[in-house]
Every structure is written in C-alpha cells, then in structure tokens.
C-alpha cells in the first residue's frame, strides 16, 4: 500500500520533485567533476615531480664559476645541487611580426639523475658530436608553432643570428605553467617557450667559460629550506644574488597549487550551497505534504501502524529523491571531468593528465545526497508524528491572531492593500517557514550576485591595469644592462616617441 501511495504522489507532484532532483544533481555534478579533476591533477603532479627529480630550491645569480658548485654541495641539509646557465633569446620566424622568445636552459647529458630533468616527448637528445646545431624544444612551443623534427630554428644570441636544428621536444616540471614575466596570466606557447642545450654548447654561444647563473638543489629528508637559506645567502652573496626561493614559491609550482586549491574549494563550497537549497526545498515540500495528509496519518495511527513505519513511508520520498539526484549528479560529474581535464591539459604541461571513471565519487555523491535528503525529510515529518491519533485526525488549531510589529508603523501599514497586510501576517504567523524561504532566496540570489560581481571585478581589474598601471604603448626589454641616460636619449630620438621612462 505504501509503495503504491509513494509512486502515485511522486507522479502527482512530479514537477516539484524534479526541480529538487535537478538542484541536488547540479550540486553533486560540481562536486564529482571537480573532485575527479583535482585527483587527476594531483596524481600527475606527484608522479611528474618524482620521476623528474623536481628541485626543492632555486637560486638565480649574476654569474658564478662552475667549480663552486661542488663546494656548495657540501652544505649540511643539501642532498644534491647542480648549476646551469639560463638565457632568454629572441626567435626569428619568417613572416611573423610579433616577437617570439625562448628561454635557453643548459643541461649536462652526462648526469645520471639531473635535477628538473626534462622528459622527451619526441625526437632524441642532441648528438654529442654535432651538439652545436641541435636543440630540444618545449613540446607546447613545438606544437603551437607547427614545428617538426629536423626543422631549422633561427635565434638571436648576443646580437648574432644562430641557426639550430630541432632534435626533439620535451616537457619539464619546472615549466608546467610557463610564463615569461610575472605580469603574464596565461601561458602563450606560440610566443614563449623553453629550449634545452648542452652546457658546453651554451657556454660557447654566450662567450662564457665554465660559469653558471642558476642553481637548483634538493634537500635531505627532514631539512627545510629555511635551514639552508642563511648559508646559501652567505656563500652566494659575492656572486650577486638575484633571487633565492623554495619550491613553494617557484612560479609554475605556485600557479598549479593555487589552481588545485581553487578546485578543492569549489568542490566543497558550491555543492554545499546547492545541497542546502535542495534540503530547504525538500523540507518545505515534506512539511506541506504531511500537513495536507494529517488526517490520513491519524487514521494510520488509529489502525495500529507504528510511528516508525509511517516515518519510513514519508522518508522514502526523500530517499528516492536523494538516490535519483545523487546518481544523476555523480554520473554527470564523472562525465564532465573528461572535458574539464582536457581543458586543464591545455594550460598545464604534464604527462599522464587524463580522466578516468571513478566509482568512488559516484558512491560519495549518493551518500552525500542521501544524508542531506534524509535529514530534510525527517525534519519535515517529525512534528506531525508526535501527535496522538485523535489529535492528528482533527484539523490543526488556527494560530491565534494578534497584532504584528509592523502594525505599529501606522503610516506604512495604512499604505498596504488588504492582500499585502495578509501576506505580512502570514509571514509572522509561521516564522520558521518564512526564515527557511528567506534563506533559500538568499542563497539563490547570492549565486547570481557572485557571478555578476566577479564579472564586474574582472572588467575593473583589466581596465585599471591597462588604463592606469600599464599606460605605455611599447615596452622594450634589453638583454644586457644599458646606461640609463644614453638609452633614454636614444629612445626619445625615435620619430613618434612622446615620452620614454626607464
């Protein structure tokens, strides 16, 4: 009997219950999709860092003899330390008017376990006998510029044009999110990338001899960056420290971790909002249902049905809604995680970044949905079940009429129509329901308001950035230091230059 009654009443009020199922499904779709994406990104990050021996610390200096690297390795707490040469160069692409840049990073092919080792995705390492002409490119740059193996690439190094042969493509944990400057927001692999050259080749091209300008190091287990920082600062001070920072401040790692934190926060906060709205709606619906069926409940009690049996009957409405919402939301979330993961793969250059079907999050979605819906259903039903059969079979006693606080505001109260006065009296006579409706409306408009505010803030930030901060029309970056007065004098002589600032 109860089963047929549930099916009949679900059909009679299918639109209301469908709306509740939809809200639950949307919340759990957000939860499942973002949770799966977060798991995919984290797993790929951990494996990539481990396999490529990602550094725990970085130091950029003006220039230091390479022989000093062996001495720095002996600092207590440092497991391994390696020096390298880094230099930014301009790439000359025929027919391209926009500037394209590469960050050249040296590597030592003789090392067995290099720190921040790159992972080849195409081609092979430069030939030791002809390494001067071979270069390994960042795979995103390689693909974005439609390059192929053995293509020629012309760059400008120290004012001289140098031609390289593309020997391969690779990815590196240090450049998962490759930005040219701190002011950049998104990677642009068509205009900026990373390239790898053997150390000896790069030294020869730069006119250097056994020097390094960048240091990467790993730490012993149990050692913090702050434990070795003072010693490194003292040892590197004679060579001109430009920066010294731990892994957590490394730009690419920082951007990836911030994105992961944002995904995790979204997977917790947004579903909570939707599930709370669904719980409020379900509570109101169940409360109204049991109030309408007050007489039926009284008859059932009089016929000997236990309170637990009647409660289970009404809870079955909530459980069915919870199961349907949880199943739809969990399945939709897992399906949505595939395109979301692919979208993140466009920005974060990591291997093994692919989505998988995860039954764990489907089950978690079902469990969360059941908890919220069952709690809402129980809260809506428990009051009526406390009545005796004779009380339940009688209609509820009308609430006593009394003056509400708004009636004391004579001028305001007299402005209201009869319908308006009745509406305010109903709000005060059922304060619990009024508060719940108010909370539901607040949540709904807060979501809309957050979207509008985010759009306006983004527009304002962009406007102020380009209209008040970056007010220049052209920006020139010198590869080497220049005398201030002479550089300004030369720039101000160019036709059309109104003002130049250092």
C-alpha positions in Angstrom: 0.0 0.0 0.0 2.7 2.5 1.0 4.7 1.7 -2.2 1.7 2.5 -4.4 1.0 5.6 -2.5 4.6 6.9 -2.9 4.5 6.2 -6.7 1.2 7.9 -7.1 2.1 11.0 -5.1 5.5 11.4 -6.8 3.7 11.4 -10.2 1.1 13.9 -8.9 3.9 16.4 -7.9 6.5 15.4 -10.4 7.5 18.9 -11.3 8.3 19.9 -7.7 10.3 16.8 -7.1 12.0 17.0 -10.4 13.2 20.5 -9.5 14.6 19.2 -6.2 16.3 16.3 -8.0 17.8 18.8 -10.5 19.2 21.1 -7.8 20.8 18.1 -6.0 22.2 16.8 -9.3 23.8 20.1 -10.2 25.5 20.4 -6.8 26.8 16.8 -6.9 27.9 17.2 -10.5 30.1 20.1 -9.5 31.4 18.1 -6.5 32.2 14.9 -8.5 33.7 16.7 -11.6 36.0 19.0 -9.7 37.0 16.2 -7.2 38.0 14.0 -10.1 39.9 16.8 -11.9 41.7 17.6 -8.6 42.7 14.0 -8.2 43.9 13.8 -11.8 46.0 16.9 -11.5 47.4 15.9 -8.1 48.4 12.4 -9.3 50.0 13.7 -12.4 51.9 16.4 -10.4 53.2 14.0 -7.8 54.4 11.4 -10.4 56.0 14.0 -12.6 57.8 15.7 -9.7 59.1 12.3 -8.5 60.2 11.0 -11.9 62.0 14.2 -13.0 63.6 14.9 -9.6 61.9 18.3 -9.1 64.0 20.8 -7.2 63.3 21.9 -3.6 65.0 25.3 -4.0 66.3 27.7 -6.6 68.9 30.5 -6.8 69.5 33.0 -9.6 72.8 34.8 -9.6 74.7 37.2 -11.9 77.5 34.7 -12.6 79.5 32.2 -10.6 82.4 29.8 -11.5 81.1 26.3 -12.1 83.7 24.9 -9.8 81.9 26.5 -6.8 79.0 24.0 -7.3 81.0 21.2 -5.8 81.7 23.3 -2.7 78.0 24.3 -2.3 77.0 20.6 -2.4 78.7 20.1 0.9 76.3 22.4 2.8 74.5 20.5 5.6 70.9 19.6 4.6 71.5 19.7 0.8 71.2 16.3 -0.8 72.2 17.4 -4.3 73.0 20.7 -6.0 73.5 21.5 -9.7 74.5 24.6 -11.6 73.3 25.6 -15.1 73.1 28.5 -17.5 69.9 30.2 -18.5 69.4 32.9 -21.1 66.4 34.4 -22.9 66.7 34.8 -26.7 64.5 36.0 -29.5 63.3 33.6 -32.2 63.2 34.7 -35.8 60.2 33.2 -37.6 59.8 34.2 -41.2 56.6 36.2 -41.8 55.8 36.7 -38.1 55.6 40.4 -36.9 55.2 39.6 -33.2 58.2 38.9 -31.0 58.8 35.3 -30.1 61.1 34.3 -27.2 62.8 31.2 -25.9 64.4 30.6 -22.5 67.5 28.6 -23.1 68.4 26.2 -20.3 71.6 24.2 -20.2 71.8 20.6 -19.3 74.6 18.1 -18.7 73.9 14.8 -20.7 76.5 13.0 -18.5 74.4 13.3 -15.3 72.6 10.2 -14.2 69.9 11.9 -12.1 69.7 15.5 -13.1 67.5 17.9 -11.1 64.5 19.2 -13.0 65.2 16.7 -15.8 63.2 17.2 -19.0 61.1 14.3 -20.4 61.4 13.8 -24.1 58.1 13.6 -26.0 59.6 13.4 -29.5 63.0 13.0 -31.1 66.2 12.3 -29.2 69.0 14.1 -27.3 71.4 16.3 -29.2 74.2 14.4 -30.9 77.4 14.8 -28.8 79.5 15.2 -32.0 77.3 17.8 -33.5 75.5 19.3 -30.5 76.1 22.9 -31.6 73.4 22.6 -34.1 70.8 20.6 -32.2 68.2 21.9 -29.7 65.4 20.4 -27.6 62.2 22.5 -27.6 59.4 22.7 -25.1 56.7 20.4 -26.5 54.0 23.1 -26.2 56.1 25.6 -28.2 57.0 22.9 -30.6 53.3 22.1 -31.3 52.0 25.7 -31.2 54.4 26.8 -33.9 53.8 23.8 -36.1 57.5 22.7 -36.0 58.8 19.3 -37.0 61.9 17.3 -36.2 64.9 18.5 -38.1 63.4 21.9 -38.9 65.7 24.8 -38.7 65.2 27.4 -36.0 66.9 30.8 -36.1 67.5 32.8 -32.8 69.4 35.9 -31.9 72.0 35.3 -29.2 74.1 38.3 -28.0 73.2 40.2 -31.2 74.2 37.3 -33.5 71.9 35.1 -35.5 72.3 31.4 -34.8 70.6 28.5 -36.6 69.6 25.3 -34.7 68.2 22.0 -35.9 65.2 20.8 -33.9 66.3 17.5 -32.4 63.3 16.8 -30.1 60.5 18.1 -27.9 60.3 17.7 -24.1 58.4 18.8 -21.0 59.8 19.8 -17.7 58.3 20.0 -14.2 59.9 23.5 -13.8 57.8 24.8 -16.7 54.4 23.1 -16.3 52.9 26.6 -16.4 55.4 28.6 -18.5 55.0 32.4 -18.1 57.6 34.8 -19.5 57.0 37.5 -16.9 55.3 37.9 -13.6 52.7 40.1 -15.2 51.5 37.3 -17.6 48.3 35.5 -16.6 48.2 32.6 -19.1 50.9 30.7 -21.0 51.2 31.6 -24.7 53.3 28.8 -26.2 53.1 30.4 -29.6 55.1 33.4 -28.4 57.1 32.0 -25.5 58.7 28.6 -24.7 61.7 26.8 -23.2 64.6 25.1 -25.0 67.4 22.9 -23.8 71.1 23.0 -24.9 74.1 21.0 -23.7 76.1 23.1 -21.2 79.3 23.3 -23.3 77.3 24.4 -26.4 75.5 27.2 -24.5 78.7 28.4 -22.9 80.3 28.7 -26.3 77.4 30.6 -27.8 77.3 33.0 -24.9 81.0 33.6 -24.9 81.3 32.2 -21.3 83.8 29.7 -19.9 82.8 27.4 -17.1 80.2 29.7 -15.4 76.6 29.3 -14.2 73.9 31.8 -13.4 71.3 29.5 -12.0 71.3 26.9 -9.2 68.8 24.2 -8.3 69.0 21.9 -5.4 67.2 19.2 -3.4 67.1 18.8 0.3 67.7 15.9 2.7 64.6 14.4 4.3 63.7 16.4 7.4 65.5 19.6 6.2 63.6 22.8 5.5 64.5 25.5 3.0 64.9 27.9 5.9 67.6 25.7 7.4 69.9 26.2 4.4 68.8 29.6 3.2 71.2 31.7 5.5 74.2 29.6 4.5 73.4 29.8 0.8 72.9 33.6 1.1 76.3 34.0 2.6 78.0 31.7 0.1 76.3 33.3 -3.0 76.5 36.9 -1.9 79.8 37.6 -3.7 78.3 36.4 -7.0 75.3 38.8 -6.9 72.1 37.0 -5.7 69.1 37.9 -7.9 66.7 35.6 -6.2 66.7 32.7 -3.7 63.4 30.9 -3.1 61.9 27.5 -2.1 59.8 25.1 -4.2 56.5 26.6 -2.9 57.4 30.0 -4.5 58.5 28.6 -7.8 56.2 30.3 -10.3 55.0 27.2 -12.1 54.5 25.2 -8.9 52.8 28.1 -7.3 50.3 28.5 -10.1 49.5 24.8 -10.2 49.0 24.7 -6.4 46.8 27.8 -6.4 44.6 26.2 -9.1 44.4 23.0 -7.1 43.4 24.9 -4.0 40.7 26.7 -6.0 39.4 23.5 -7.5 39.2 21.9 -4.0 37.5 24.9 -2.5 34.9 24.9 -5.4 34.3 21.2 -4.9 33.4 21.9 -1.3 31.6 25.2 -1.3 29.4 25.2 -4.4 27.9 21.7 -3.8 27.2 22.8 -0.2 25.2 25.8 -1.5 23.1 23.7 -4.0 22.5 20.9 -1.5 21.4 23.3 1.2 18.9 24.9 -1.2 17.7 21.4 -2.2 17.3 20.5 1.5 15.3 23.6 2.2 13.0 23.0 -0.7 12.6 19.3 0.2 11.9 20.3 3.9 9.1 22.7 2.8 7.6 20.1 0.4 7.6 17.3 3.0 6.2 19.7 5.7 3.4 20.7 3.4 2.8 17.0 2.4 2.4 15.8 6.0 0.2 18.8 6.9 -2.1 18.0 3.9 -2.2 14.3 4.9 -2.6 15.0 8.6 -6.0 13.1 8.7 -4.5 10.1 6.8 -1.7 9.9 9.3 -4.2 10.0 12.2 -6.2 7.1 10.6 -3.0 5.1 10.1 -2.0 5.6 13.8 -5.5 4.6 14.9 -5.3 1.4 12.7 -2.2 0.4 14.6 0.6 1.4 12.3 3.8 2.3 14.3 5.3 5.7 14.1 8.5 4.2 12.7 6.5 2.6 9.8 4.8 5.9 9.0 8.1 7.8 9.2 9.8 5.3 6.9 7.0 5.8 4.4 7.5 9.6 4.3 11.2 9.3 4.4 11.0 7.1 1.3 10.1 10.3 -0.7 13.3 11.9 0.4 15.4 8.8 -0.1 14.1 8.3 -3.7 14.8 12.0 -4.5 18.2 11.7 -2.9 19.1 8.5 -4.8 18.0 9.9 -8.1 19.7 13.2 -7.6 22.9 11.6 -6.3 23.1 9.1 -9.2 22.4 11.7 -11.9 24.8 14.2 -10.3 27.6 11.7 -9.7 27.3 10.2 -13.2 27.2 13.7 -14.8 30.1 14.9 -12.8 32.3 11.9 -13.8 31.3 12.5 -17.5 32.1 16.3 -17.1 35.5 15.5 -15.6 36.8 14.3 -19.0 36.4 17.6 -20.9 37.5 19.6 -17.8 40.7 17.5 -17.5 41.3 18.1 -21.2 40.9 21.8 -20.7 43.4 21.9 -17.9 45.8 19.9 -20.1 45.9 22.9 -22.5 47.4 25.1 -19.7 49.4 22.7 -17.5 52.1 20.8 -19.4 52.1 17.5 -17.5 52.2 13.9 -18.7 49.5 11.4 -17.7 46.9 14.1 -17.3 43.8 12.1 -18.2 40.5 11.4 -16.6 39.2 8.0 -15.5 35.8 6.7 -14.4 35.8 6.8 -10.6 33.1 4.8 -8.8 34.4 6.3 -5.6 32.9 9.7 -6.3 29.7 8.2 -7.6 29.2 6.4 -4.3 30.2 9.5 -2.4 27.6 11.5 -4.3 24.9 9.0 -3.5 25.9 9.0 0.2 26.0 12.8 0.5 22.7 13.2 -1.3 21.1 10.6 1.0 22.3 12.3 4.1 21.0 15.7 3.0 17.7 14.5 1.7 17.0 12.1 4.6 17.8 14.9 7.1 15.5 17.3 5.3 12.7 14.7 5.1 13.0 13.8 8.8 12.9 17.4 9.9 9.8 18.0 7.8 7.9 14.9 9.1 8.9 14.5 12.8 6.4 17.1 14.2 3.2 15.6 12.9 4.2 12.1 14.1 4.4 13.2 17.7 0.6 13.8 17.8 -1.9 11.3 19.2 -4.3 9.6 16.6 -7.3 11.7 17.8 -5.3 14.9 17.5 -3.9 14.1 14.1 -7.4 13.3 12.7 -8.6 16.8 13.6 -7.5 19.8 11.6 -4.8 21.9 13.2 -5.9 24.7 15.6 -5.7 28.0 13.8 -2.9 30.3 15.1 -4.3 33.0 17.4 -4.5 36.3 15.7 -2.5 39.1 17.2 -1.0 42.4 16.3 2.3 42.1 14.5 5.1 44.7 15.0 4.5 46.3 11.5 1.0 47.3 12.5 2.6 49.8 14.9 4.0 51.6 12.0 0.8 53.4 11.2 1.8 55.3 8.0 3.5 52.2 6.5 0.7 49.8 7.5 -2.1 52.0 6.1 -0.3 52.2 2.7 -0.6 48.4 2.3 -3.5 46.8 0.5 -5.6 44.0 2.1 -3.5 41.4 0.3 -0.3 43.0 1.5 -1.5 43.0 5.1 -2.5 39.3 4.9 0.9 38.5 3.4 2.8 40.1 6.2 0.6 38.5 8.8 1.2 35.1 7.3 5.0 35.7 7.5 4.8 36.4 11.2 2.4 33.6 12.0 4.8 31.0 10.6 8.2 32.4 11.3 10.1 29.1 10.8 8.8 28.6 7.3 9.4 32.3 6.5 13.0 32.0 7.6 13.6 28.9 5.5 12.2 30.6 2.4 14.2 33.7 3.1 17.4 31.5 3.4 16.6 29.8 0.1 16.0 33.0 -1.7 19.2 34.5 -0.2 21.3 31.5 -1.5 19.8 31.8 -4.9 20.5 35.5 -5.3 23.9 35.2 -3.7 25.0 32.8 -6.5 23.7 35.2 -9.1 25.3 38.2 -7.3 28.6 36.4 -7.1 28.6 35.8 -10.8 27.8 39.5 -11.6 30.3 40.8 -9.1 33.1 38.5 -10.4 32.4 39.8 -14.0 32.5 43.5 -12.8 35.6 43.0 -10.8 37.4 41.3 -13.7 36.5 44.1 -16.0 37.6 46.7 -13.5 40.9 45.0 -12.9 41.6 44.8 -16.6 40.6 48.4 -17.2 42.8 49.7 -14.3 45.7 47.5 -15.4 45.8 48.9 -18.9 44.4 52.4 -18.3 46.1 53.3 -15.1 49.1 50.9 -14.5 50.4 49.8 -17.9 49.9 53.0 -19.7 52.7 52.6 -22.2 52.2 51.8 -25.9 55.5 50.0 -26.3 57.8 48.1 -23.9 61.5 47.5 -24.6 63.5 44.9 -22.6 67.3 44.9 -23.0 69.1 41.6 -22.9 72.0 43.3 -21.1 72.2 46.4 -18.8 72.4 49.8 -20.6 73.4 53.2 -19.3 70.1 54.9 -18.3 70.7 58.4 -19.7 72.1 57.2 -23.0 69.3 54.7 -23.5 66.6 57.3 -22.8 68.3 59.8 -25.1 68.3 57.3 -28.0 64.7 56.2 -27.4 63.4 59.8 -27.3 65.0 60.5 -30.7 62.8 58.0 -32.4 60.0 59.6 -34.5 56.6 59.4 -32.8 58.0 58.8 -29.3 56.3 61.2 -26.9 57.9 60.1 -23.7 60.3 57.3 -22.6 60.7 56.1 -19.0 63.2 53.6 -17.5 
